């Protein structure tokens, strides 16, 4: 049995990273071949260079230029990156509560294949299967999640596996608020770079009572969203098997 080194990057702002980290580690502990190192950002380039798989759950974590280059090199040499929820998000809270998604890290977003721009209010949304014969989603039919689906600016060629439809306005406060149209919104996709790939899965919001500091002292409720969905956990299991190139 061969060891597989996994780097988990989990940290940032406005989410319950303790909860997400614990849930991901439960899955990552399911296979004795997987040995995990944990970071809160992309600064540990030595750990990345030693890894066979990268898993990220972040929000508003922007890599430095050298860190972006290391991420690109990791994927280009054949590495697999399973990116979750807010990995592609950069957020600026401006005067009057307006929320901007700055285009300050274009190479990072091109590597991921998308950039978060806005989301609707948390609610129930139907997710549809775009490629029902692909192993990552085979046997999974249309399902509903309670979450904040991401409205993204897409980059490059992406192989969409799951999608949703949203035609309307984003949650109040987002500067880019108009999202009218019937085009499918990617929810899960593959994005190739060199000899490797990024697998992006956008649902997965979670927030605790103290995760909006310093914007507010205490958030009024605890949010778990897709983490309470069995289908979401099945997608996580499949994504981790894909990233590590292992079978059950």
Backbone bond lengths (Angstrom), bond angles and torsions (degrees), N, CA, C in turn:
res aa  C-N    CA-C-N  psi(-1)  N-CA   C-N-CA  omega(-1)  CA-C   N-CA-C  phi
1 X - - - 1.452 - - 1.528 109.20 -
2 X 1.325 117.37 123.19 1.456 122.49 -175.84 1.529 110.83 -92.20
3 X 1.323 115.07 138.32 1.459 121.41 176.92 1.527 110.13 -72.51
4 X 1.330 116.00 142.25 1.455 122.42 176.81 1.523 107.81 -125.85
5 X 1.314 116.69 118.50 1.462 121.75 -178.66 1.524 110.28 -87.85
6 X 1.326 114.94 128.71 1.455 122.74 -178.24 1.533 108.46 -121.45
7 X 1.315 116.17 132.71 1.459 121.22 171.95 1.518 108.62 -103.98
8 X 1.332 116.74 121.05 1.458 122.95 175.85 1.523 108.70 -105.16
9 X 1.332 116.03 118.54 1.464 121.69 175.00 1.523 107.23 -106.84
10 X 1.340 115.66 116.61 1.459 120.58 -175.47 1.523 108.27 -141.64
11 X 1.326 116.40 109.23 1.456 120.07 -178.94 1.515 111.09 174.84
12 X 1.315 115.29 175.66 1.456 120.18 178.81 1.509 112.03 134.40
13 X 1.327 116.04 -137.15 1.459 121.91 -173.97 1.535 112.52 -132.00
14 X 1.320 114.78 155.36 1.470 124.20 165.54 1.523 114.10 68.69
15 X 1.322 118.73 14.26 1.462 122.82 178.63 1.531 109.46 -137.59
16 X 1.325 115.81 162.34 1.461 121.25 178.07 1.531 108.41 -89.53
17 X 1.318 115.21 83.64 1.465 119.68 -175.78 1.522 112.15 -70.83
18 X 1.332 118.61 -26.20 1.461 119.88 174.81 1.529 110.01 -62.10
19 X 1.326 115.72 -43.48 1.463 119.77 179.51 1.528 111.05 -66.12
20 X 1.333 117.18 -49.46 1.460 120.79 -178.01 1.534 110.84 -62.00
21 X 1.332 116.50 -41.51 1.465 120.56 -179.96 1.525 111.07 -61.26
22 X 1.330 116.28 -44.86 1.456 120.30 179.75 1.520 111.27 -62.96
23 X 1.345 117.01 -44.37 1.463 119.61 -179.63 1.525 111.51 -64.25
24 X 1.318 116.96 -40.24 1.465 119.76 178.85 1.524 111.11 -67.66
25 X 1.324 117.16 -38.82 1.461 119.82 179.15 1.526 111.91 -67.06
26 X 1.324 117.64 -30.11 1.466 119.74 173.38 1.516 110.10 -59.34
27 X 1.323 116.16 -44.49 1.463 119.52 178.10 1.527 110.99 -69.18
28 X 1.315 116.95 -41.46 1.466 120.48 -177.64 1.524 112.43 -70.50
29 X 1.324 117.10 -16.59 1.452 120.28 175.47 1.511 113.68 -87.30
30 X 1.328 117.37 1.70 1.463 121.18 -174.91 1.528 112.89 -78.21
31 X 1.321 117.14 -18.68 1.471 120.65 -177.29 1.528 108.44 -123.71
32 X 1.338 118.51 120.62 1.469 120.52 -176.98 1.519 113.72 -65.97
33 X 1.321 117.68 -13.43 1.471 119.75 177.21 1.516 112.14 -75.43
34 X 1.325 117.52 -20.97 1.464 120.83 -174.08 1.518 110.29 -88.09
35 X 1.328 116.61 120.18 1.459 122.73 177.17 1.525 107.50 -115.29
36 X 1.322 116.70 122.49 1.458 121.74 -165.24 1.529 111.81 -111.76
37 X 1.329 115.21 133.56 1.460 121.98 166.21 1.523 107.96 -109.80
38 X 1.337 116.36 146.71 1.459 121.05 -173.38 1.521 109.67 -120.40
39 X 1.340 115.67 137.91 1.462 122.21 175.71 1.516 108.91 -139.48
40 X 1.339 115.73 165.08 1.463 120.36 177.15 1.522 112.30 -105.07
41 X 1.341 116.48 -9.70 1.459 120.56 178.59 1.525 107.88 -151.55
42 X 1.341 117.05 -166.04 1.463 121.31 -173.05 1.530 113.33 -101.68
43 X 1.325 117.08 17.07 1.460 119.93 -172.49 1.524 113.87 -75.43
44 X 1.331 118.58 -21.84 1.470 120.65 -178.72 1.520 109.86 -84.77
45 X 1.314 115.59 79.93 1.465 120.30 -177.26 1.527 111.91 -71.16
46 X 1.318 117.83 -27.15 1.466 120.10 176.82 1.527 110.75 -65.35
47 X 1.332 116.98 -41.71 1.468 120.60 178.07 1.520 110.84 -64.77
48 X 1.319 116.82 -38.36 1.460 120.92 177.72 1.523 110.76 -64.84
49 X 1.314 116.84 -43.39 1.466 120.87 -179.05 1.525 111.34 -63.28
50 X 1.338 116.75 -29.71 1.464 120.65 -178.35 1.521 113.09 -87.01
51 X 1.317 117.37 -9.07 1.461 121.15 -173.53 1.525 111.88 -86.98
52 X 1.329 114.34 149.93 1.468 120.89 169.80 1.529 111.24 -95.76
53 X 1.325 116.80 -21.49 1.464 120.89 -178.15 1.520 109.12 -141.45
54 X 1.339 115.84 144.77 1.455 123.26 177.74 1.521 108.57 -122.63
55 X 1.344 116.15 131.10 1.464 122.56 176.58 1.521 106.87 -125.38
56 X 1.333 116.98 130.80 1.462 119.90 -177.81 1.519 111.67 -132.44
57 X 1.331 114.68 135.34 1.462 122.51 170.20 1.526 104.89 -136.00
58 X 1.322 116.36 99.53 1.458 121.31 -175.86 1.521 109.43 -136.55
59 X 1.320 115.35 172.68 1.461 122.07 169.78 1.511 108.11 -151.02
60 X 1.312 116.30 125.10 1.457 122.62 178.56 1.527 111.78 61.27
61 X 1.317 115.93 39.08 1.467 122.28 175.01 1.524 107.38 -111.85
62 X 1.325 116.37 109.41 1.461 122.05 -175.80 1.529 109.71 -105.77
63 X 1.318 118.11 123.58 1.462 119.51 177.76 1.524 111.60 -73.40
64 X 1.334 115.55 148.56 1.459 120.86 171.79 1.526 109.28 -69.33
65 X 1.316 116.65 170.06 1.463 121.18 -177.04 1.525 110.94 -56.60
66 X 1.328 117.09 -47.58 1.463 120.37 -179.24 1.521 111.68 -65.53
67 X 1.336 116.56 -33.12 1.460 120.31 178.75 1.522 111.32 -70.90
68 X 1.331 117.11 -38.05 1.462 120.60 174.87 1.518 110.63 -62.27
69 X 1.315 116.67 -41.89 1.466 120.64 178.04 1.528 110.76 -62.17
70 X 1.331 117.16 -39.22 1.461 120.65 178.57 1.526 111.29 -67.13
71 X 1.325 117.23 -39.25 1.462 120.38 176.18 1.518 111.32 -63.52
72 X 1.328 116.32 -43.55 1.464 120.17 178.90 1.521 110.79 -63.16
73 X 1.336 117.12 -40.35 1.460 120.77 179.11 1.526 111.19 -66.39
74 X 1.334 116.83 -38.11 1.458 121.05 177.65 1.522 111.11 -58.84
75 X 1.337 116.31 -48.58 1.466 119.24 -179.23 1.522 110.86 -70.24
76 X 1.320 117.24 -41.79 1.462 120.86 -176.37 1.521 112.28 -60.77
77 X 1.331 117.37 -33.67 1.472 120.00 -179.33 1.522 112.52 -80.47
78 X 1.328 117.22 3.12 1.460 120.51 176.45 1.506 114.37 113.97
79 X 1.333 117.34 3.18 1.455 120.09 178.87 1.508 112.74 -69.20
80 X 1.311 115.47 155.59 1.459 121.56 177.52 1.523 109.66 -116.89
81 X 1.321 115.02 132.92 1.459 122.78 -174.66 1.516 108.38 -121.27
82 X 1.341 116.55 115.64 1.456 122.65 176.81 1.526 106.65 -98.38
83 X 1.340 116.30 104.10 1.468 122.77 -174.51 1.523 109.46 -103.01
84 X 1.325 115.66 132.08 1.451 121.29 -174.29 1.521 112.10 -118.95
85 X 1.295 114.89 144.93 1.457 126.66 169.63 1.529 112.58 42.69
86 X 1.316 119.36 -107.10 1.458 121.75 -169.05 1.512 116.55 -84.96
87 X 1.325 118.15 13.48 1.462 119.93 -179.76 1.520 111.54 -54.99
88 X 1.322 117.72 -34.60 1.470 120.99 -176.75 1.529 112.84 -94.94
89 X 1.327 117.14 20.27 1.467 119.95 -175.42 1.518 112.64 -104.92
90 X 1.318 115.37 135.25 1.458 124.16 166.58 1.521 105.86 -128.37
91 X 1.337 117.29 130.74 1.456 120.59 -169.91 1.521 110.32 -131.32
92 X 1.334 114.81 133.02 1.464 121.99 173.30 1.526 108.44 -121.90
93 X 1.328 116.45 119.92 1.461 120.62 172.42 1.516 108.08 -89.81
94 X 1.307 115.94 118.64 1.455 121.45 -174.78 1.524 111.16 -105.71
95 X 1.312 115.48 176.69 1.456 121.33 -179.90 1.532 110.99 -55.93
96 X 1.324 115.34 136.79 1.454 119.66 179.38 1.510 113.93 82.20
97 X 1.339 117.15 10.39 1.453 120.58 178.34 1.513 115.48 80.54
98 X 1.332 117.25 10.47 1.463 119.76 178.68 1.530 110.32 -74.87
99 X 1.341 115.82 144.24 1.458 121.95 -174.02 1.518 109.28 -117.64
100 X 1.318 116.36 123.00 1.453 122.36 -178.82 1.522 110.11 -114.25
101 X 1.326 115.89 149.96 1.463 122.85 173.76 1.527 107.53 -113.29
102 X 1.335 118.48 90.84 1.467 121.32 -173.03 1.525 112.42 -69.59
103 X 1.340 115.21 141.37 1.477 120.32 177.66 1.535 109.04 -92.05
104 X 1.319 116.33 60.77 1.462 121.07 -174.86 1.522 113.91 -95.77
105 X 1.340 117.38 -11.45 1.469 120.77 -177.56 1.532 109.92 -132.34
106 X 1.330 117.38 64.85 1.471 120.02 -173.73 1.526 113.90 -62.93
107 X 1.337 118.36 -35.93 1.468 119.44 -179.19 1.524 111.20 -66.68
108 X 1.317 116.84 -38.27 1.460 121.45 176.71 1.522 110.45 -62.64
109 X 1.325 117.60 -44.89 1.459 121.16 -178.67 1.531 111.64 -69.97
110 X 1.331 117.06 -35.70 1.467 118.73 175.96 1.525 111.04 -65.07
111 X 1.326 116.40 -35.96 1.461 120.06 177.63 1.526 110.92 -64.58
112 X 1.332 116.37 -39.31 1.463 121.12 178.84 1.524 112.87 -76.21
113 X 1.320 117.02 -25.68 1.454 120.76 -178.55 1.509 114.56 92.75
114 X 1.341 117.74 0.35 1.461 120.15 -179.81 1.518 109.66 -167.92
115 X 1.346 115.13 163.80 1.459 122.00 170.44 1.514 109.23 -135.46
116 X 1.323 115.68 131.65 1.458 121.28 174.78 1.524 110.00 -63.36
117 X 1.324 116.39 136.12 1.458 122.02 177.53 1.532 111.28 -119.48
118 X 1.327 117.60 -42.46 1.458 121.31 -177.21 1.523 109.07 -164.97
119 X 1.336 115.20 174.55 1.465 119.65 172.02 1.527 109.85 -149.75
120 X 1.325 117.11 153.64 1.464 119.85 174.10 1.527 109.82 -72.00
121 X 1.332 117.62 171.00 1.465 119.11 170.69 1.526 110.59 -58.69
122 X 1.318 117.05 151.16 1.456 120.75 177.35 1.526 109.85 -57.37
123 X 1.326 115.19 132.72 1.450 120.36 -179.37 1.515 110.41 -168.53
124 X 1.314 116.80 -172.78 1.459 122.69 178.78 1.525 109.08 -89.75
125 X 1.336 115.02 128.80 1.461 120.92 -179.21 1.523 109.43 -134.98
126 X 1.329 115.59 141.81 1.463 121.70 177.87 1.520 109.97 -88.55
127 X 1.332 115.25 129.68 1.461 122.57 176.89 1.516 108.64 -105.63
128 X 1.324 116.50 131.16 1.457 121.80 -178.13 1.515 110.66 -113.80
129 X 1.319 115.43 152.56 1.465 121.86 -177.81 1.522 108.62 -90.63
130 X 1.318 116.37 121.79 1.461 121.94 -178.30 1.522 111.28 -84.71
131 X 1.344 116.41 -41.45 1.471 121.61 -179.96 1.522 108.91 -123.61
132 X 1.332 117.96 83.15 1.468 120.31 -173.41 1.521 114.86 -63.37
133 X 1.329 118.73 -18.51 1.464 120.93 -179.49 1.518 113.35 -91.98
134 X 1.326 117.89 -4.15 1.464 119.05 179.71 1.529 109.12 -73.94
135 X 1.354 118.35 136.98 1.470 120.64 -176.58 1.524 114.72 -56.20
136 X 1.329 117.55 -29.88 1.461 119.63 -178.28 1.526 113.24 -69.41
137 X 1.322 117.34 -21.29 1.470 120.27 -178.44 1.522 112.91 -130.13
138 X 1.327 117.66 4.00 1.467 120.51 -177.97 1.532 110.53 -59.88
139 X 1.321 115.87 133.39 1.454 120.84 179.04 1.516 114.24 85.43
140 X 1.321 117.13 -3.67 1.463 121.24 177.34 1.522 108.37 -100.60
141 X 1.290 116.17 119.78 1.460 120.35 178.31 1.521 111.01 -92.17
142 X 1.299 114.98 -174.87 1.463 120.66 176.88 1.534 109.75 -55.92
143 X 1.318 117.32 135.96 1.457 120.63 -179.42 1.522 110.05 -142.05
144 X 1.318 115.49 163.99 1.468 121.44 -178.05 1.523 109.19 -116.18
145 X 1.331 115.88 137.77 1.452 121.58 174.55 1.528 109.32 -128.60
146 X 1.306 115.24 155.10 1.457 122.11 170.69 1.520 106.72 -102.11
147 X 1.326 117.37 112.35 1.462 119.68 -171.93 1.524 108.87 -164.41
148 X 1.334 115.64 -177.01 1.462 122.29 173.00 1.528 107.62 -110.55
149 X 1.323 118.79 84.42 1.464 120.98 -176.06 1.525 111.64 -57.01
150 X 1.305 114.98 138.68 1.463 120.11 -176.72 1.520 111.36 -82.78
151 X 1.315 114.42 135.44 1.461 123.08 172.01 1.518 105.78 -105.50
152 X 1.327 115.89 114.12 1.457 120.93 -166.47 1.522 112.48 -122.47
153 X 1.307 114.71 154.87 1.456 123.85 167.61 1.521 106.28 -91.98
154 X 1.321 116.64 119.91 1.462 120.53 -173.61 1.528 110.62 -91.54
155 X 1.341 115.46 148.00 1.457 121.87 -178.02 1.524 110.34 -131.20
156 X 1.326 115.65 131.49 1.457 120.29 175.24 1.514 112.83 71.68
157 X 1.318 115.33 -164.57 1.459 121.80 -179.39 1.524 109.56 -91.41
158 X 1.317 115.19 125.05 1.462 121.44 179.39 1.520 109.86 -125.63
159 X 1.323 115.18 137.16 1.462 120.70 175.98 1.528 107.61 -95.61
160 X 1.313 116.61 103.39 1.465 121.89 -173.63 1.528 109.61 -81.09
161 X 1.345 115.30 128.51 1.462 122.01 179.93 1.528 112.13 -105.54
162 X 1.332 116.49 -34.97 1.457 122.49 176.78 1.523 108.33 -132.35
163 X 1.332 116.76 147.72 1.456 120.33 178.26 1.517 110.07 -147.74
164 X 1.314 115.36 168.29 1.453 122.75 174.54 1.519 108.18 -139.56
165 X 1.299 116.66 171.94 1.463 122.16 175.17 1.519 108.64 -118.81
166 X 1.309 114.79 132.88 1.463 120.49 173.40 1.512 107.96 -143.64
167 X 1.310 116.14 127.56 1.452 122.58 -178.18 1.521 107.38 -133.80
168 X 1.321 116.20 98.14 1.450 118.04 -177.79 1.510 112.53 168.39
169 X 1.328 116.02 -152.84 1.456 122.01 -178.44 1.520 110.86 -105.36
170 X 1.320 114.60 145.99 1.461 120.43 176.23 1.520 110.00 -71.52
171 X 1.317 114.27 172.47 1.456 119.99 177.40 1.523 110.46 -55.93
172 X 1.302 115.43 144.81 1.458 121.00 -178.71 1.535 111.02 -54.35
173 X 1.307 115.81 134.63 1.453 121.65 178.12 1.508 113.34 114.03
174 X 1.331 117.71 -31.72 1.457 119.73 -179.39 1.528 110.09 -69.19
175 X 1.321 116.21 130.08 1.456 120.99 -178.38 1.524 110.75 -62.85
176 X 1.331 117.09 -44.60 1.470 121.57 178.36 1.525 107.27 -92.48
177 X 1.321 115.33 85.11 1.467 120.50 -167.39 1.519 114.58 -100.72
178 X 1.325 118.37 -17.38 1.463 120.89 -175.04 1.525 110.84 -90.05
179 X 1.333 115.62 117.04 1.461 121.59 -179.99 1.521 108.67 -132.32
180 X 1.332 112.78 64.37 1.458 119.24 -178.86 1.525 109.44 -96.39
181 X 1.311 115.33 142.72 1.460 120.95 -179.82 1.512 110.77 138.51
182 X 1.324 115.55 160.04 1.452 121.07 -175.98 1.523 113.20 -100.47
183 X 1.334 117.91 3.48 1.463 120.31 -179.76 1.527 110.09 -64.03
184 X 1.335 117.87 139.23 1.467 120.05 178.59 1.528 111.34 -61.41
185 X 1.320 116.53 143.98 1.463 123.16 175.59 1.537 107.81 -100.20
186 X 1.337 118.45 115.58 1.468 119.77 -179.47 1.529 112.03 -59.56
187 X 1.317 115.68 136.50 1.460 123.15 178.01 1.525 110.65 -114.33
188 X 1.321 116.75 -34.47 1.466 122.17 176.81 1.522 107.43 -143.16
189 X 1.327 116.41 128.25 1.461 119.04 -177.77 1.523 110.56 -150.59
190 X 1.326 115.29 162.44 1.459 123.94 173.87 1.517 108.55 -109.03
191 X 1.335 115.31 138.18 1.462 121.28 -179.84 1.523 108.01 -132.82
192 X 1.329 117.10 114.37 1.459 122.14 -176.72 1.518 111.45 -82.66
193 X 1.341 114.90 145.28 1.467 121.72 173.63 1.517 107.15 -149.44
194 X 1.324 116.67 115.62 1.461 119.95 -176.34 1.513 110.64 59.74
195 X 1.332 116.80 -130.37 1.459 121.28 -179.66 1.528 112.87 -90.88
196 X 1.330 117.40 0.59 1.453 120.39 -177.63 1.510 112.55 -119.21
197 X 1.337 115.59 -172.91 1.456 120.88 -177.24 1.526 110.81 -148.02
198 X 1.315 113.60 156.05 1.457 122.93 168.63 1.521 107.74 -108.31
199 X 1.315 116.58 132.68 1.459 122.43 170.10 1.521 107.26 -109.06
200 X 1.332 116.96 118.47 1.467 120.71 -176.97 1.524 109.75 -111.78
201 X 1.343 115.23 131.87 1.463 122.55 176.21 1.524 107.20 -127.16
202 X 1.336 117.39 113.77 1.465 120.20 -169.41 1.533 115.67 -81.65
203 X 1.337 122.67 -32.74 1.466 118.85 179.43 1.535 111.47 -67.16
204 X 1.326 115.70 169.52 1.451 119.33 176.08 1.517 114.10 126.51
205 X 1.323 117.10 26.34 1.460 119.79 178.66 1.530 110.41 -66.15
206 X 1.325 116.45 143.83 1.460 121.92 170.19 1.525 108.22 -154.59
207 X 1.319 115.96 144.32 1.466 119.79 -178.29 1.519 109.11 -152.77
208 X 1.337 115.44 138.70 1.454 121.91 174.90 1.520 110.99 -105.16
209 X 1.312 116.13 -174.94 1.468 120.88 -172.38 1.527 113.59 -70.90
210 X 1.323 117.89 -22.02 1.466 119.59 -173.51 1.528 112.89 -113.02
211 X 1.327 116.70 15.29 1.464 120.50 -171.42 1.516 114.21 -91.41
212 X 1.319 118.60 0.57 1.462 120.23 176.72 1.528 112.32 -106.97
213 X 1.325 117.68 10.19 1.460 120.05 174.39 1.526 109.55 -69.45
214 X 1.341 119.19 141.10 1.452 127.88 7.44 1.529 114.22 -91.77
215 X 1.339 118.22 8.73 1.461 119.50 -178.29 1.522 111.78 -65.90
216 X 1.330 116.65 -35.17 1.460 121.59 174.54 1.516 108.18 -150.04
217 X 1.314 116.20 147.67 1.455 121.24 -175.46 1.526 111.58 -66.16
218 X 1.339 115.68 -42.93 1.463 119.21 -178.23 1.522 109.58 -144.46
219 X 1.327 115.47 125.98 1.461 121.83 177.33 1.525 108.33 -75.22
220 X 1.331 118.80 141.95 1.466 120.09 -170.23 1.518 116.32 -71.09
221 X 1.329 118.91 -14.40 1.462 118.33 -177.63 1.524 110.36 -154.52
222 X 1.323 114.66 166.73 1.462 121.87 175.79 1.522 108.25 -98.74
223 X 1.340 116.63 130.64 1.465 121.92 -178.62 1.534 109.94 -117.11
224 X 1.324 115.65 130.99 1.472 121.35 179.18 1.529 112.53 -120.28
225 X 1.322 117.75 -25.35 1.475 123.57 170.34 1.523 112.57 50.15
226 X 1.327 118.31 -128.72 1.466 121.80 -173.13 1.519 113.45 -62.95
227 X 1.325 117.02 -19.50 1.470 119.65 178.59 1.527 111.78 -62.60
228 X 1.327 117.71 -16.24 1.460 121.42 176.41 1.523 112.59 -93.18
229 X 1.333 117.01 5.01 1.464 122.23 -178.38 1.534 110.48 -100.81
230 X 1.325 118.75 123.80 1.475 120.71 176.09 1.530 112.70 -58.64
231 X 1.338 117.00 -34.03 1.465 119.35 -179.79 1.527 110.27 -65.44
232 X 1.320 116.65 -39.50 1.467 119.77 178.31 1.526 110.97 -60.54
233 X 1.309 117.45 -42.50 1.462 120.17 179.33 1.524 111.28 -67.19
234 X 1.318 117.13 -33.07 1.464 119.24 174.63 1.523 110.82 -65.20
235 X 1.318 117.50 -39.64 1.461 120.90 176.29 1.529 111.00 -64.65
236 X 1.318 117.37 -38.27 1.464 120.49 175.62 1.524 110.69 -62.13
237 X 1.319 117.35 -46.08 1.467 120.15 179.92 1.523 110.87 -60.04
238 X 1.310 116.72 -44.47 1.468 120.09 -179.65 1.517 110.93 -66.83
239 X 1.334 116.75 -39.65 1.454 119.67 178.68 1.510 112.66 -63.26
240 X 1.325 116.97 -39.57 1.461 120.07 178.92 1.527 111.12 -68.69
241 X 1.319 117.44 -38.29 1.474 119.89 175.57 1.526 110.37 -63.62
242 X 1.315 115.48 -39.67 1.475 119.47 177.37 1.522 110.35 -63.32
243 X 1.318 117.00 -47.58 1.464 120.45 -176.04 1.516 112.33 -63.05
244 X 1.319 116.40 -35.49 1.469 121.19 -177.63 1.526 113.57 -94.67
245 X 1.333 114.88 -0.55 1.476 120.03 -178.96 1.536 112.10 54.64
246 X 1.293 115.94 43.89 1.466 121.31 179.24 1.511 110.17 -123.32
247 X 1.303 115.34 155.34 1.453 122.61 176.22 1.526 108.22 -112.57
248 X 1.328 117.09 152.70 1.479 119.57 179.03 1.530 111.31 -57.56
